[in-house]
């Protein structure tokens, strides 16, 4: 199953409005009313920071917008 959504939300850094066009695919989308929460990273065009958008694909509703934190810290170059 595939769902197409257009979600508008505020950037978690600068509060500018962002509209994201999303195409969701997967087997979990076949279950209507499920408590599925999906996540996508979105670059803010105003401040160029990355926000992580959590949303319910069935309801087309935004659950949370938070700063994106990579799983692995970016290594710093050594001073040697």
Secondary structure, DSSP 8 states (H G I E B T S, - for coil): -EEEEEEEEE-TTT--EEEEEEEEESGGGGSTT----EEEEEE-TTT--EEEEEEETTTTEEEEEEE---SS--------
